Amino acid sequence: MTEFDREMMAALEADGEYLRQMTGQDHGPYFIDAPGCIECSAPLPSPSDAVCETCLSTAREALAQET
Protein backbone atom coordinates (compact mmCIF):
# COMPACT_ATOMS: atom_id res chain seq x y z
CA MET A 1 0.00 0.00 0.00
CA THR A 2 1.44 3.37 -1.01
CA GLU A 3 1.56 6.49 1.14
CA PHE A 4 -1.27 7.96 -0.96
CA ASP A 5 -3.39 4.85 -0.33
CA ARG A 6 -2.81 5.11 3.43
CA GLU A 7 -3.68 8.82 3.45
CA MET A 8 -6.80 8.25 1.36
CA MET A 9 -7.90 5.42 3.65
CA ALA A 10 -7.46 7.64 6.71
CA ALA A 11 -9.48 10.42 5.03
CA LEU A 12 -12.29 8.01 4.09
CA GLU A 13 -12.42 6.62 7.63
CA ALA A 14 -12.51 10.15 9.08
CA ASP A 15 -15.34 11.13 6.74
CA GLY A 16 -17.29 8.00 7.66
CA GLU A 17 -16.82 8.67 11.38
CA TYR A 18 -17.94 12.31 10.98
CA LEU A 19 -21.09 11.23 9.15
CA ARG A 20 -21.76 8.51 11.79
CA GLN A 21 -21.60 11.15 14.52
CA MET A 22 -23.94 13.47 12.60
CA THR A 23 -26.54 10.90 11.51
CA GLY A 24 -26.14 7.94 13.85
CA GLN A 25 -25.86 5.63 10.82
CA ASP A 26 -22.90 3.80 9.32
CA HIS A 27 -21.57 5.58 6.24
CA GLY A 28 -18.54 3.44 5.44
CA PRO A 29 -16.08 3.50 3.95
CA TYR A 30 -17.31 0.50 1.96
CA PHE A 31 -15.14 -1.38 -0.48
CA ILE A 32 -16.01 -3.69 -3.33
CA ASP A 33 -14.25 -7.00 -2.91
CA ALA A 34 -12.74 -7.10 -6.39
CA PRO A 35 -9.81 -9.52 -6.56
CA GLY A 36 -8.55 -8.10 -9.85
CA CYS A 37 -9.17 -6.00 -12.90
CA ILE A 38 -12.88 -5.40 -13.52
CA GLU A 39 -12.35 -6.09 -17.23
CA CYS A 40 -10.11 -9.20 -17.31
CA SER A 41 -9.59 -10.23 -13.63
CA ALA A 42 -5.80 -9.75 -13.85
CA PRO A 43 -4.02 -8.94 -10.55
CA LEU A 44 -3.83 -5.23 -9.76
CA PRO A 45 -0.69 -3.41 -8.56
CA SER A 46 -2.59 -1.26 -6.04
CA PRO A 47 -5.84 -1.65 -4.08
CA SER A 48 -6.94 1.73 -5.40
CA ASP A 49 -6.82 0.51 -9.02
CA ALA A 50 -9.87 -1.00 -10.74
CA VAL A 51 -8.43 -1.68 -14.19
CA CYS A 52 -5.06 -3.22 -15.11
CA GLU A 53 -2.53 -1.41 -17.32
CA THR A 54 -3.25 -3.70 -20.28
CA CYS A 55 -6.99 -2.94 -20.29
CA LEU A 56 -6.31 0.74 -19.65
CA SER A 57 -3.94 0.89 -22.63
CA THR A 58 -6.49 -0.88 -24.82
CA ALA A 59 -9.16 1.64 -23.81
CA ARG A 60 -6.81 4.57 -24.50
CA GLU A 61 -6.05 3.20 -27.98
CA ALA A 62 -9.75 2.72 -28.73
CA LEU A 63 -10.54 6.29 -27.63
CA ALA A 64 -7.66 7.66 -29.70
CA GLN A 65 -9.01 5.94 -32.80
CA GLU A 66 -12.46 7.46 -32.28
CA THR A 67 -11.16 11.04 -32.33
PDB file of N, CA, C, O and CB in Angstrom:
ATOM      1  N   MET A   1       0.857  -1.174   0.000  1.00  0.00           N
ATOM      2  CA  MET A   1       0.000   0.000   0.000  1.00  0.00           C
ATOM      3  C   MET A   1       0.901   1.235   0.000  1.00  0.00           C
ATOM      4  O   MET A   1       1.828   1.335   0.804  1.00  0.00           O
ATOM      5  CB  MET A   1      -0.974  -0.001   1.233  1.00  0.00           C
ATOM      6  N   THR A   2       0.627   2.160  -0.894  1.00  0.00           N
ATOM      7  CA  THR A   2       1.442   3.367  -1.007  1.00  0.00           C
ATOM      8  C   THR A   2       1.055   4.386   0.057  1.00  0.00           C
ATOM      9  O   THR A   2       0.043   4.229   0.739  1.00  0.00           O
ATOM     10  CB  THR A   2       1.299   3.982  -2.403  1.00  0.00           C
ATOM     11  N   GLU A   3       1.854   5.411   0.190  1.00  0.00           N
ATOM     12  CA  GLU A   3       1.556   6.492   1.142  1.00  0.00           C
ATOM     13  C   GLU A   3       0.233   7.162   0.783  1.00  0.00           C
ATOM     14  O   GLU A   3      -0.562   7.487   1.664  1.00  0.00           O
ATOM     15  CB  GLU A   3       2.701   7.541   1.161  1.00  0.00           C
ATOM     16  N   PHE A   4       0.000   7.367  -0.511  1.00  0.00           N
ATOM     17  CA  PHE A   4      -1.266   7.964  -0.957  1.00  0.00           C
ATOM     18  C   PHE A   4      -2.444   7.088  -0.539  1.00  0.00           C
ATOM     19  O   PHE A   4      -3.456   7.599  -0.060  1.00  0.00           O
ATOM     20  CB  PHE A   4      -1.265   8.163  -2.492  1.00  0.00           C
ATOM     21  N   ASP A   5      -2.319   5.765  -0.719  1.00  0.00           N
ATOM     22  CA  ASP A   5      -3.392   4.846  -0.327  1.00  0.00           C
ATOM     23  C   ASP A   5      -3.682   4.939   1.169  1.00  0.00           C
ATOM     24  O   ASP A   5      -4.840   4.952   1.584  1.00  0.00           O
ATOM     25  CB  ASP A   5      -3.020   3.403  -0.700  1.00  0.00           C
ATOM     26  N   ARG A   6      -2.620   5.005   1.976  1.00  0.00           N
ATOM     27  CA  ARG A   6      -2.807   5.114   3.431  1.00  0.00           C
ATOM     28  C   ARG A   6      -3.490   6.425   3.802  1.00  0.00           C
ATOM     29  O   ARG A   6      -4.381   6.446   4.652  1.00  0.00           O
ATOM     30  CB  ARG A   6      -1.457   5.006   4.156  1.00  0.00           C
ATOM     31  N   GLU A   7      -3.074   7.518   3.166  1.00  0.00           N
ATOM     32  CA  GLU A   7      -3.678   8.819   3.453  1.00  0.00           C
ATOM     33  C   GLU A   7      -5.133   8.864   3.007  1.00  0.00           C
ATOM     34  O   GLU A   7      -5.982   9.420   3.703  1.00  0.00           O
ATOM     35  CB  GLU A   7      -2.888   9.935   2.769  1.00  0.00           C
ATOM     36  N   MET A   8      -5.423   8.279   1.846  1.00  0.00           N
ATOM     37  CA  MET A   8      -6.798   8.250   1.358  1.00  0.00           C
ATOM     38  C   MET A   8      -7.675   7.408   2.277  1.00  0.00           C
ATOM     39  O   MET A   8      -8.811   7.783   2.566  1.00  0.00           O
ATOM     40  CB  MET A   8      -6.849   7.704  -0.077  1.00  0.00           C
ATOM     41  N   MET A   9      -7.154   6.272   2.738  1.00  0.00           N
ATOM     42  CA  MET A   9      -7.905   5.419   3.654  1.00  0.00           C
ATOM     43  C   MET A   9      -8.214   6.166   4.955  1.00  0.00           C
ATOM     44  O   MET A   9      -9.331   6.087   5.465  1.00  0.00           O
ATOM     45  CB  MET A   9      -7.118   4.126   3.951  1.00  0.00           C
ATOM     46  N   ALA A  10      -7.242   6.877   5.481  1.00  0.00           N
ATOM     47  CA  ALA A  10      -7.459   7.644   6.714  1.00  0.00           C
ATOM     48  C   ALA A  10      -8.522   8.723   6.489  1.00  0.00           C
ATOM     49  O   ALA A  10      -9.362   8.951   7.360  1.00  0.00           O
ATOM     50  CB  ALA A  10      -6.132   8.288   7.196  1.00  0.00           C
ATOM     51  N   ALA A  11      -8.493   9.382   5.339  1.00  0.00           N
ATOM     52  CA  ALA A  11      -9.482  10.418   5.034  1.00  0.00           C
ATOM     53  C   ALA A  11     -10.879   9.813   4.899  1.00  0.00           C
ATOM     54  O   ALA A  11     -11.850  10.387   5.390  1.00  0.00           O
ATOM     55  CB  ALA A  11      -9.100  11.164   3.744  1.00  0.00           C
ATOM     56  N   LEU A  12     -10.986   8.664   4.238  1.00  0.00           N
ATOM     57  CA  LEU A  12     -12.292   8.009   4.093  1.00  0.00           C
ATOM     58  C   LEU A  12     -12.842   7.564   5.442  1.00  0.00           C
ATOM     59  O   LEU A  12     -14.037   7.699   5.702  1.00  0.00           O
ATOM     60  CB  LEU A  12     -12.184   6.804   3.152  1.00  0.00           C
ATOM     61  N   GLU A  13     -11.978   7.038   6.296  1.00  0.00           N
ATOM     62  CA  GLU A  13     -12.420   6.620   7.629  1.00  0.00           C
ATOM     63  C   GLU A  13     -12.861   7.826   8.458  1.00  0.00           C
ATOM     64  O   GLU A  13     -13.851   7.748   9.186  1.00  0.00           O
ATOM     65  CB  GLU A  13     -11.294   5.860   8.355  1.00  0.00           C
ATOM     66  N   ALA A  14     -12.136   8.935   8.354  1.00  0.00           N
ATOM     67  CA  ALA A  14     -12.506  10.149   9.084  1.00  0.00           C
ATOM     68  C   ALA A  14     -13.847  10.686   8.600  1.00  0.00           C
ATOM     69  O   ALA A  14     -14.679  11.102   9.405  1.00  0.00           O
ATOM     70  CB  ALA A  14     -11.420  11.223   8.929  1.00  0.00           C
ATOM     71  N   ASP A  15     -14.056  10.678   7.284  1.00  0.00           N
ATOM     72  CA  ASP A  15     -15.345  11.134   6.741  1.00  0.00           C
ATOM     73  C   ASP A  15     -16.490  10.243   7.226  1.00  0.00           C
ATOM     74  O   ASP A  15     -17.551  10.733   7.614  1.00  0.00           O
ATOM     75  CB  ASP A  15     -15.304  11.149   5.196  1.00  0.00           C
ATOM     76  N   GLY A  16     -16.259   8.927   7.197  1.00  0.00           N
ATOM     77  CA  GLY A  16     -17.285   7.998   7.663  1.00  0.00           C
ATOM     78  C   GLY A  16     -17.618   8.209   9.133  1.00  0.00           C
ATOM     79  O   GLY A  16     -18.786   8.172   9.519  1.00  0.00           O
ATOM     80  N   GLU A  17     -16.597   8.431   9.954  1.00  0.00           N
ATOM     81  CA  GLU A  17     -16.823   8.673  11.384  1.00  0.00           C
ATOM     82  C   GLU A  17     -17.590   9.976  11.603  1.00  0.00           C
ATOM     83  O   GLU A  17     -18.497  10.022  12.434  1.00  0.00           O
ATOM     84  CB  GLU A  17     -15.482   8.715  12.142  1.00  0.00           C
ATOM     85  N   TYR A  18     -17.244  11.021  10.880  1.00  0.00           N
ATOM     86  CA  TYR A  18     -17.936  12.307  10.982  1.00  0.00           C
ATOM     87  C   TYR A  18     -19.420  12.144  10.636  1.00  0.00           C
ATOM     88  O   TYR A  18     -20.287  12.648  11.350  1.00  0.00           O
ATOM     89  CB  TYR A  18     -17.277  13.354  10.050  1.00  0.00           C
ATOM     90  N   LEU A  19     -19.701  11.448   9.550  1.00  0.00           N
ATOM     91  CA  LEU A  19     -21.091  11.227   9.148  1.00  0.00           C
ATOM     92  C   LEU A  19     -21.829  10.345  10.153  1.00  0.00           C
ATOM     93  O   LEU A  19     -23.016  10.561  10.400  1.00  0.00           O
ATOM     94  CB  LEU A  19     -21.145  10.591   7.758  1.00  0.00           C
ATOM     95  N   ARG A  20     -21.142   9.343  10.745  1.00  0.00           N
ATOM     96  CA  ARG A  20     -21.762   8.510  11.785  1.00  0.00           C
ATOM     97  C   ARG A  20     -22.167   9.357  12.983  1.00  0.00           C
ATOM     98  O   ARG A  20     -23.248   9.174  13.542  1.00  0.00           O
ATOM     99  CB  ARG A  20     -20.800   7.393  12.232  1.00  0.00           C
ATOM    100  N   GLN A  21     -21.296  10.288  13.375  1.00  0.00           N
ATOM    101  CA  GLN A  21     -21.600  11.153  14.516  1.00  0.00           C
ATOM    102  C   GLN A  21     -22.773  12.075  14.213  1.00  0.00           C
ATOM    103  O   GLN A  21     -23.587  12.354  15.093  1.00  0.00           O
ATOM    104  CB  GLN A  21     -20.373  11.979  14.899  1.00  0.00           C
ATOM    105  N   MET A  22     -22.863  12.545  12.982  1.00  0.00           N
ATOM    106  CA  MET A  22     -23.944  13.470  12.600  1.00  0.00           C
ATOM    107  C   MET A  22     -25.288  12.760  12.436  1.00  0.00           C
ATOM    108  O   MET A  22     -26.323  13.305  12.818  1.00  0.00           O
ATOM    109  CB  MET A  22     -23.585  14.184  11.300  1.00  0.00           C
ATOM    110  N   THR A  23     -25.283  11.552  11.873  1.00  0.00           N
ATOM    111  CA  THR A  23     -26.542  10.895  11.511  1.00  0.00           C
ATOM    112  C   THR A  23     -26.884   9.697  12.377  1.00  0.00           C
ATOM    113  O   THR A  23     -28.041   9.277  12.419  1.00  0.00           O
ATOM    114  CB  THR A  23     -26.487  10.462  10.088  1.00  0.00           C
ATOM    115  N   GLY A  24     -25.900   9.139  13.069  1.00  0.00           N
ATOM    116  CA  GLY A  24     -26.145   7.941  13.853  1.00  0.00           C
ATOM    117  C   GLY A  24     -26.178   6.678  13.006  1.00  0.00           C
ATOM    118  O   GLY A  24     -26.495   5.603  13.517  1.00  0.00           O
ATOM    119  N   GLN A  25     -25.855   6.786  11.715  1.00  0.00           N
ATOM    120  CA  GLN A  25     -25.856   5.630  10.820  1.00  0.00           C
ATOM    121  C   GLN A  25     -24.449   5.384  10.287  1.00  0.00           C
ATOM    122  O   GLN A  25     -23.618   6.292  10.245  1.00  0.00           O
ATOM    123  CB  GLN A  25     -26.848   5.841   9.651  1.00  0.00           C
ATOM    124  N   ASP A  26     -24.198   4.150   9.885  1.00  0.00           N
ATOM    125  CA  ASP A  26     -22.899   3.796   9.324  1.00  0.00           C
ATOM    126  C   ASP A  26     -22.813   4.293   7.884  1.00  0.00           C
ATOM    127  O   ASP A  26     -23.682   3.993   7.065  1.00  0.00           O
ATOM    128  CB  ASP A  26     -22.668   2.265   9.391  1.00  0.00           C
ATOM    129  N   HIS A  27     -21.774   5.044   7.584  1.00  0.00           N
ATOM    130  CA  HIS A  27     -21.570   5.578   6.244  1.00  0.00           C
ATOM    131  C   HIS A  27     -20.270   5.101   5.611  1.00  0.00           C
ATOM    132  O   HIS A  27     -19.764   5.737   4.687  1.00  0.00           O
ATOM    133  CB  HIS A  27     -21.587   7.080   6.286  1.00  0.00           C
ATOM    134  N   GLY A  28     -19.730   4.001   6.091  1.00  0.00           N
ATOM    135  CA  GLY A  28     -18.538   3.445   5.441  1.00  0.00           C
ATOM    136  C   GLY A  28     -17.251   3.956   6.047  1.00  0.00           C
ATOM    137  O   GLY A  28     -17.263   4.506   7.148  1.00  0.00           O
ATOM    138  N   PRO A  29     -16.176   3.792   5.373  1.00  0.00           N
ATOM    139  CA  PRO A  29     -16.076   3.500   3.948  1.00  0.00           C
ATOM    140  C   PRO A  29     -16.389   2.033   3.628  1.00  0.00           C
ATOM    141  O   PRO A  29     -16.080   1.129   4.405  1.00  0.00           O
ATOM    142  CB  PRO A  29     -14.685   3.849   3.450  1.00  0.00           C
ATOM    143  N   TYR A  30     -17.002   1.827   2.479  1.00  0.00           N
ATOM    144  CA  TYR A  30     -17.311   0.498   1.962  1.00  0.00           C
ATOM    145  C   TYR A  30     -16.416   0.226   0.771  1.00  0.00           C
ATOM    146  O   TYR A  30     -16.096   1.132   0.002  1.00  0.00           O
ATOM    147  CB  TYR A  30     -18.811   0.376   1.570  1.00  0.00           C
ATOM    148  N   PHE A  31     -16.016  -1.018   0.621  1.00  0.00           N
ATOM    149  CA  PHE A  31     -15.137  -1.384  -0.479  1.00  0.00           C
ATOM    150  C   PHE A  31     -15.700  -2.588  -1.211  1.00  0.00           C
ATOM    151  O   PHE A  31     -16.213  -3.521  -0.594  1.00  0.00           O
ATOM    152  CB  PHE A  31     -13.717  -1.676   0.028  1.00  0.00           C
ATOM    153  N   ILE A  32     -15.600  -2.557  -2.514  1.00  0.00           N
ATOM    154  CA  ILE A  32     -16.007  -3.688  -3.329  1.00  0.00           C
ATOM    155  C   ILE A  32     -14.885  -4.716  -3.264  1.00  0.00           C
ATOM    156  O   ILE A  32     -13.714  -4.385  -3.450  1.00  0.00           O
ATOM    157  CB  ILE A  32     -16.315  -3.257  -4.810  1.00  0.00           C
ATOM    158  N   ASP A  33     -15.248  -5.941  -3.002  1.00  0.00           N
ATOM    159  CA  ASP A  33     -14.246  -6.996  -2.906  1.00  0.00           C
ATOM    160  C   ASP A  33     -13.914  -7.509  -4.306  1.00  0.00           C
ATOM    161  O   ASP A  33     -14.356  -8.586  -4.707  1.00  0.00           O
ATOM    162  CB  ASP A  33     -14.745  -8.154  -1.999  1.00  0.00           C
ATOM    163  N   ALA A  34     -13.139  -6.733  -5.032  1.00  0.00           N
ATOM    164  CA  ALA A  34     -12.744  -7.100  -6.389  1.00  0.00           C
ATOM    165  C   ALA A  34     -11.324  -7.646  -6.348  1.00  0.00           C
ATOM    166  O   ALA A  34     -10.389  -6.905  -6.043  1.00  0.00           O
ATOM    167  CB  ALA A  34     -12.847  -5.880  -7.360  1.00  0.00           C
ATOM    168  N   PRO A  35     -11.145  -8.928  -6.650  1.00  0.00           N
ATOM    169  CA  PRO A  35      -9.812  -9.518  -6.562  1.00  0.00           C
ATOM    170  C   PRO A  35      -8.872  -9.094  -7.680  1.00  0.00           C
ATOM    171  O   PRO A  35      -7.666  -9.320  -7.587  1.00  0.00           O
ATOM    172  CB  PRO A  35      -9.926 -10.999  -6.560  1.00  0.00           C
ATOM    173  N   GLY A  36      -9.402  -8.484  -8.735  1.00  0.00           N
ATOM    174  CA  GLY A  36      -8.550  -8.100  -9.854  1.00  0.00           C
ATOM    175  C   GLY A  36      -9.231  -7.089 -10.745  1.00  0.00           C
ATOM    176  O   GLY A  36     -10.234  -6.478 -10.377  1.00  0.00           O
ATOM    177  N   CYS A  37      -8.674  -6.931 -11.904  1.00  0.00           N
ATOM    178  CA  CYS A  37      -9.169  -5.996 -12.903  1.00  0.00           C
ATOM    179  C   CYS A  37     -10.649  -6.268 -13.184  1.00  0.00           C
ATOM    180  O   CYS A  37     -11.051  -7.422 -13.327  1.00  0.00           O
ATOM    181  CB  CYS A  37      -8.339  -6.097 -14.202  1.00  0.00           C
ATOM    182  N   ILE A  38     -11.450  -5.217 -13.264  1.00  0.00           N
ATOM    183  CA  ILE A  38     -12.878  -5.404 -13.518  1.00  0.00           C
ATOM    184  C   ILE A  38     -13.157  -5.821 -14.960  1.00  0.00           C
ATOM    185  O   ILE A  38     -14.265  -6.257 -15.272  1.00  0.00           O
ATOM    186  CB  ILE A  38     -13.633  -4.126 -13.200  1.00  0.00           C
ATOM    187  N   GLU A  39     -12.176  -5.695 -15.830  1.00  0.00           N
ATOM    188  CA  GLU A  39     -12.349  -6.095 -17.229  1.00  0.00           C
ATOM    189  C   GLU A  39     -11.875  -7.525 -17.485  1.00  0.00           C
ATOM    190  O   GLU A  39     -12.566  -8.291 -18.156  1.00  0.00           O
ATOM    191  CB  GLU A  39     -11.598  -5.137 -18.139  1.00  0.00           C
ATOM    192  N   CYS A  40     -10.696  -7.895 -16.957  1.00  0.00           N
ATOM    193  CA  CYS A  40     -10.105  -9.196 -17.306  1.00  0.00           C
ATOM    194  C   CYS A  40      -9.712 -10.041 -16.092  1.00  0.00           C
ATOM    195  O   CYS A  40      -9.229 -11.161 -16.259  1.00  0.00           O
ATOM    196  CB  CYS A  40      -8.889  -8.979 -18.168  1.00  0.00           C
ATOM    197  N   SER A  41      -9.908  -9.535 -14.892  1.00  0.00           N
ATOM    198  CA  SER A  41      -9.588 -10.232 -13.634  1.00  0.00           C
ATOM    199  C   SER A  41      -8.097 -10.412 -13.374  1.00  0.00           C
ATOM    200  O   SER A  41      -7.717 -11.205 -12.513  1.00  0.00           O
ATOM    201  CB  SER A  41     -10.238 -11.575 -13.633  1.00  0.00           C
ATOM    202  N   ALA A  42      -7.243  -9.692 -14.102  1.00  0.00           N
ATOM    203  CA  ALA A  42      -5.801  -9.749 -13.854  1.00  0.00           C
ATOM    204  C   ALA A  42      -5.489  -9.117 -12.499  1.00  0.00           C
ATOM    205  O   ALA A  42      -6.225  -8.234 -12.057  1.00  0.00           O
ATOM    206  CB  ALA A  42      -5.014  -9.030 -14.988  1.00  0.00           C
ATOM    207  N   PRO A  43      -4.415  -9.547 -11.827  1.00  0.00           N
ATOM    208  CA  PRO A  43      -4.025  -8.938 -10.550  1.00  0.00           C
ATOM    209  C   PRO A  43      -3.732  -7.441 -10.730  1.00  0.00           C
ATOM    210  O   PRO A  43      -3.231  -7.012 -11.770  1.00  0.00           O
ATOM    211  CB  PRO A  43      -2.783  -9.661  -9.964  1.00  0.00           C
ATOM    212  N   LEU A  44      -4.051  -6.670  -9.708  1.00  0.00           N
ATOM    213  CA  LEU A  44      -3.828  -5.227  -9.755  1.00  0.00           C
ATOM    214  C   LEU A  44      -2.643  -4.824  -8.895  1.00  0.00           C
ATOM    215  O   LEU A  44      -2.422  -5.417  -7.839  1.00  0.00           O
ATOM    216  CB  LEU A  44      -5.076  -4.479  -9.303  1.00  0.00           C
ATOM    217  N   PRO A  45      -1.869  -3.820  -9.327  1.00  0.00           N
ATOM    218  CA  PRO A  45      -0.691  -3.409  -8.560  1.00  0.00           C
ATOM    219  C   PRO A  45      -1.033  -2.657  -7.272  1.00  0.00           C
ATOM    220  O   PRO A  45      -0.224  -2.619  -6.345  1.00  0.00           O
ATOM    221  CB  PRO A  45       0.190  -2.543  -9.419  1.00  0.00           C
ATOM    222  N   SER A  46      -2.220  -2.063  -7.208  1.00  0.00           N
ATOM    223  CA  SER A  46      -2.585  -1.259  -6.045  1.00  0.00           C
ATOM    224  C   SER A  46      -4.059  -1.484  -5.721  1.00  0.00           C
ATOM    225  O   SER A  46      -4.863  -1.658  -6.637  1.00  0.00           O
ATOM    226  CB  SER A  46      -2.300   0.249  -6.298  1.00  0.00           C
ATOM    227  N   PRO A  47      -4.436  -1.485  -4.443  1.00  0.00           N
ATOM    228  CA  PRO A  47      -5.842  -1.654  -4.082  1.00  0.00           C
ATOM    229  C   PRO A  47      -6.734  -0.527  -4.599  1.00  0.00           C
ATOM    230  O   PRO A  47      -7.949  -0.698  -4.704  1.00  0.00           O
ATOM    231  CB  PRO A  47      -5.973  -1.748  -2.586  1.00  0.00           C
ATOM    232  N   SER A  48      -6.144   0.616  -4.919  1.00  0.00           N
ATOM    233  CA  SER A  48      -6.944   1.734  -5.405  1.00  0.00           C
ATOM    234  C   SER A  48      -7.217   1.658  -6.906  1.00  0.00           C
ATOM    235  O   SER A  48      -7.979   2.463  -7.441  1.00  0.00           O
ATOM    236  CB  SER A  48      -6.252   3.033  -5.082  1.00  0.00           C
ATOM    237  N   ASP A  49      -6.591   0.687  -7.589  1.00  0.00           N
ATOM    238  CA  ASP A  49      -6.818   0.505  -9.024  1.00  0.00           C
ATOM    239  C   ASP A  49      -8.034  -0.376  -9.250  1.00  0.00           C
ATOM    240  O   ASP A  49      -8.333  -1.249  -8.434  1.00  0.00           O
ATOM    241  CB  ASP A  49      -5.577  -0.107  -9.704  1.00  0.00           C
ATOM    242  N   ALA A  50      -8.741  -0.151 -10.363  1.00  0.00           N
ATOM    243  CA  ALA A  50      -9.868  -1.002 -10.736  1.00  0.00           C
ATOM    244  C   ALA A  50      -9.609  -1.708 -12.056  1.00  0.00           C
ATOM    245  O   ALA A  50     -10.204  -2.749 -12.337  1.00  0.00           O
ATOM    246  CB  ALA A  50     -11.150  -0.179 -10.826  1.00  0.00           C
ATOM    247  N   VAL A  51      -8.712  -1.139 -12.875  1.00  0.00           N
ATOM    248  CA  VAL A  51      -8.431  -1.681 -14.193  1.00  0.00           C
ATOM    249  C   VAL A  51      -6.917  -1.847 -14.331  1.00  0.00           C
ATOM    250  O   VAL A  51      -6.150  -0.982 -13.906  1.00  0.00           O
ATOM    251  CB  VAL A  51      -9.007  -0.758 -15.319  1.00  0.00           C
ATOM    252  N   CYS A  52      -6.491  -2.968 -14.930  1.00  0.00           N
ATOM    253  CA  CYS A  52      -5.059  -3.216 -15.113  1.00  0.00           C
ATOM    254  C   CYS A  52      -4.498  -2.342 -16.236  1.00  0.00           C
ATOM    255  O   CYS A  52      -5.253  -1.770 -17.022  1.00  0.00           O
ATOM    256  CB  CYS A  52      -4.805  -4.708 -15.420  1.00  0.00           C
ATOM    257  N   GLU A  53      -3.196  -2.246 -16.302  1.00  0.00           N
ATOM    258  CA  GLU A  53      -2.534  -1.413 -17.316  1.00  0.00           C
ATOM    259  C   GLU A  53      -2.851  -1.878 -18.734  1.00  0.00           C
ATOM    260  O   GLU A  53      -2.998  -1.050 -19.633  1.00  0.00           O
ATOM    261  CB  GLU A  53      -1.023  -1.422 -17.101  1.00  0.00           C
ATOM    262  N   THR A  54      -2.959  -3.178 -18.947  1.00  0.00           N
ATOM    263  CA  THR A  54      -3.251  -3.701 -20.283  1.00  0.00           C
ATOM    264  C   THR A  54      -4.621  -3.225 -20.759  1.00  0.00           C
ATOM    265  O   THR A  54      -4.752  -2.729 -21.878  1.00  0.00           O
ATOM    266  CB  THR A  54      -3.192  -5.242 -20.286  1.00  0.00           C
ATOM    267  N   CYS A  55      -5.637  -3.372 -19.918  1.00  0.00           N
ATOM    268  CA  CYS A  55      -6.986  -2.944 -20.291  1.00  0.00           C
ATOM    269  C   CYS A  55      -7.055  -1.420 -20.418  1.00  0.00           C
ATOM    270  O   CYS A  55      -7.757  -0.901 -21.286  1.00  0.00           O
ATOM    271  CB  CYS A  55      -8.015  -3.440 -19.253  1.00  0.00           C
ATOM    272  N   LEU A  56      -6.342  -0.720 -19.573  1.00  0.00           N
ATOM    273  CA  LEU A  56      -6.311   0.737 -19.648  1.00  0.00           C
ATOM    274  C   LEU A  56      -5.676   1.194 -20.956  1.00  0.00           C
ATOM    275  O   LEU A  56      -6.171   2.124 -21.592  1.00  0.00           O
ATOM    276  CB  LEU A  56      -5.547   1.323 -18.453  1.00  0.00           C
ATOM    277  N   SER A  57      -4.588   0.552 -21.361  1.00  0.00           N
ATOM    278  CA  SER A  57      -3.935   0.887 -22.631  1.00  0.00           C
ATOM    279  C   SER A  57      -4.854   0.599 -23.812  1.00  0.00           C
ATOM    280  O   SER A  57      -4.926   1.387 -24.755  1.00  0.00           O
ATOM    281  CB  SER A  57      -2.624   0.102 -22.784  1.00  0.00           C
ATOM    282  N   THR A  58      -5.555  -0.528 -23.759  1.00  0.00           N
ATOM    283  CA  THR A  58      -6.494  -0.881 -24.821  1.00  0.00           C
ATOM    284  C   THR A  58      -7.599   0.167 -24.933  1.00  0.00           C
ATOM    285  O   THR A  58      -7.977   0.558 -26.037  1.00  0.00           O
ATOM    286  CB  THR A  58      -7.101  -2.272 -24.563  1.00  0.00           C
ATOM    287  N   ALA A  59      -8.115   0.618 -23.798  1.00  0.00           N
ATOM    288  CA  ALA A  59      -9.162   1.639 -23.806  1.00  0.00           C
ATOM    289  C   ALA A  59      -8.637   2.964 -24.353  1.00  0.00           C
ATOM    290  O   ALA A  59      -9.336   3.646 -25.102  1.00  0.00           O
ATOM    291  CB  ALA A  59      -9.722   1.839 -22.393  1.00  0.00           C
ATOM    292  N   ARG A  60      -7.409   3.333 -23.984  1.00  0.00           N
ATOM    293  CA  ARG A  60      -6.809   4.565 -24.502  1.00  0.00           C
ATOM    294  C   ARG A  60      -6.675   4.509 -26.019  1.00  0.00           C
ATOM    295  O   ARG A  60      -6.980   5.478 -26.714  1.00  0.00           O
ATOM    296  CB  ARG A  60      -5.433   4.805 -23.861  1.00  0.00           C
ATOM    297  N   GLU A  61      -6.216   3.365 -26.527  1.00  0.00           N
ATOM    298  CA  GLU A  61      -6.052   3.195 -27.980  1.00  0.00           C
ATOM    299  C   GLU A  61      -7.395   3.282 -28.690  1.00  0.00           C
ATOM    300  O   GLU A  61      -7.496   3.891 -29.755  1.00  0.00           O
ATOM    301  CB  GLU A  61      -5.376   1.848 -28.297  1.00  0.00           C
ATOM    302  N   ALA A  62      -8.417   2.683 -28.114  1.00  0.00           N
ATOM    303  CA  ALA A  62      -9.753   2.724 -28.730  1.00  0.00           C
ATOM    304  C   ALA A  62     -10.291   4.156 -28.754  1.00  0.00           C
ATOM    305  O   ALA A  62     -10.888   4.580 -29.743  1.00  0.00           O
ATOM    306  CB  ALA A  62     -10.734   1.798 -27.966  1.00  0.00           C
ATOM    307  N   LEU A  63     -10.082   4.890 -27.677  1.00  0.00           N
ATOM    308  CA  LEU A  63     -10.543   6.288 -27.634  1.00  0.00           C
ATOM    309  C   LEU A  63      -9.765   7.146 -28.620  1.00  0.00           C
ATOM    310  O   LEU A  63     -10.334   8.036 -29.253  1.00  0.00           O
ATOM    311  CB  LEU A  63     -10.401   6.863 -26.210  1.00  0.00           C
ATOM    312  N   ALA A  64      -8.484   6.891 -28.755  1.00  0.00           N
ATOM    313  CA  ALA A  64      -7.661   7.663 -29.696  1.00  0.00           C
ATOM    314  C   ALA A  64      -8.120   7.436 -31.130  1.00  0.00           C
ATOM    315  O   ALA A  64      -8.077   8.357 -31.946  1.00  0.00           O
ATOM    316  CB  ALA A  64      -6.174   7.285 -29.553  1.00  0.00           C
ATOM    317  N   GLN A  65      -8.553   6.236 -31.444  1.00  0.00           N
ATOM    318  CA  GLN A  65      -9.008   5.936 -32.798  1.00  0.00           C
ATOM    319  C   GLN A  65     -10.339   6.600 -33.101  1.00  0.00           C
ATOM    320  O   GLN A  65     -10.627   6.900 -34.260  1.00  0.00           O
ATOM    321  CB  GLN A  65      -9.123   4.437 -32.994  1.00  0.00           C
ATOM    322  N   GLU A  66     -11.159   6.835 -32.079  1.00  0.00           N
ATOM    323  CA  GLU A  66     -12.465   7.464 -32.280  1.00  0.00           C
ATOM    324  C   GLU A  66     -12.355   8.948 -32.576  1.00  0.00           C
ATOM    325  O   GLU A  66     -13.245   9.520 -33.205  1.00  0.00           O
ATOM    326  CB  GLU A  66     -13.331   7.257 -31.064  1.00  0.00           C
ATOM    327  N   THR A  67     -11.288   9.574 -32.138  1.00  0.00           N
ATOM    328  CA  THR A  67     -11.156  11.037 -32.330  1.00  0.00           C
ATOM    329  C   THR A  67     -10.414  11.384 -33.577  1.00  0.00           C
ATOM    330  O   THR A  67     -10.223  12.563 -33.875  1.00  0.00           O
ATOM    331  CB  THR A  67     -10.459  11.669 -31.159  1.00  0.00           C
TER     332      THR A  67
END
